[in-house]
Amino acid sequence: FLKFRGGKGGASCIGILVFFMPWGIPAYLAVFGLLMLITRFPTLSYGAAFLVFFPIGWFVYKSPSMMIFTACLLLFILLRYSGRVKEMKEKGGSWRRVVKRSSFKDRF
């Protein structure tokens, strides 16, 4: 009724991972912040930072089932965001431009 269009499920995945793997959140935020400083690309940083949960599932929780669950969520995110990453590359012209942007204006 509010006419929201919906997203790609990234925020829902973060909510699920916060519930099941709260120790992964500081690592996720650190990787996201580092990638934002390097790329200045929120979508790429947001998606790539999800990769931190896979090793967290193994090293912190020592649970193969947690790793399988995390891998399934990562696959979901990868499939949902792959079109957006291709679109960013097409607008940017090359991966070098996608990764090394100098200002906010270059994002659009």
BELNOR-V120495 format. One record per backbone hydrogen bond with DSSP energy under -1.0 kcal/mol. NH is the residue of the N-H (numbers start at 1). CO is the residue of the C=O. Records with the same first field share a line. If there is no record, write none. Layout:
NH = CO ; CO
//
This chain:
13 = 9
14 = 10
15 = 11
16 = 12
17 = 13
18 = 14
19 = 15
20 = 16
21 = 17
24 = 21
28 = 24
29 = 25
30 = 26
31 = 27
32 = 28
33 = 29
34 = 30
35 = 31
36 = 32
37 = 33
38 = 34
39 = 35
40 = 36
45 = 41
46 = 42
47 = 43
48 = 44
49 = 45
51 = 48
52 = 49
53 = 50
56 = 52
57 = 53
59 = 55
60 = 56
61 = 56
63 = 57
67 = 63
68 = 64
69 = 65
70 = 66
71 = 67
72 = 68
73 = 69
74 = 70
75 = 71
76 = 72
77 = 73
78 = 74
79 = 75
80 = 76
81 = 77
82 = 78
85 = 81
86 = 82
87 = 83
88 = 84
89 = 85
90 = 86
91 = 87
92 = 88
93 = 89
98 = 94
99 = 95
100 = 96
107 = 104
108 = 105
//
